Amino acid sequence: MRYDYVEYDVHAVERMDERTISDDLVLLTLDQPAFRYRSRQRPGRWIAERVTPQGSALRVVYAERFDERGHGAIILTMYRISTTRMGKAYG
């Protein structure tokens, strides 16, 4: 999904640095996710997932915002997950 703007929470930036996740990969996951769904634990949050070139999946947790700048996404955190643990979803 295309957003007019994307912002990063401080926690998200720290996780990107710790886990060597690039800004380009986060934006690609938001723009072209394999899966996108609402968080069951945290209402108002969305999760986008995409398989990375390394073979793991990137899970980006974010909230949508509508304001004078348009339709935006606030990245809250992200992490890698093993596709083998996800079963057939990632084939």
N, C-alpha and C positions, 0 to 999 in steps of 0.2 A: 504494500500500500504506500503510495506517495504521500509525504507530509510536506507542508509548507515550511516547517522548521523542525529541527531535532535538537534537544538539549540533553546534557548528561548530568545526572546527579553526581555529587562528589564520590559517593560509594561506587558508582558505576565506573568512574575514571580510575579509581584505585584498583578495581577488579580487572579492568582492561590491562593495566600495567603489570599486575601480579601474574596474570594468565596469558600474557602476550597475545592479546586479541586486538586486531587492528580496527580502526574506525571504519575502514572500507568494508570489512567483513560484517560489522554490526549494521551498517547502512544497507548492505546487500540483503542481510537477513530480514530487516524490516520491509524492504521493497519487494523481495521475492521469496517469501517464506515457503517452506514445504508444508508447514502446519502453522495455523494461527488460531488461538483460542483464548477464551477468558479464563483468568485464574479462579480456581474454586476456593482457594484459601483466602485470597485478598480481593474482595469486590472492587471493581474499578481498574484493575490491572489486566493487561493483556500479555500473552506469551507468544513469541514468534520463534520458530525453530527451522534450522536449515543444516544440511550436511555440509561439512567443510571439506576443503581439498585434502586435509590430513585424515579424513575418514571418520572423524567424530562429528557430533552434532553440536551446534551452538544454540543455546537457549537464551533469548533476550527477553527480559521482563521490563515492561514499560507501561506508562499511563498516557492516555490521549488527552489533549487539551484543545479547547476552542477559545480563541481570544482575538484581539484586534489584529494580530499577525496572521491569523488563519488557523488551520488545522495542524496541530503540532503533536510531537511525541516526546515524552520525557523518559529517557532511559534510566531505569532504576538499578538494574544489575544484569549480569550475564554470566553464563558458565558453560563449560563444555560437558557433554554427556556422551557416554559410550553408546554407539549405535548397536553393538551386539547385545547390550542389556535392554534395548528398546524393542527387540523382537522384530516381527514382520513389518512394522510401521516403516522401517527404513530399508526393507528388502535386502 
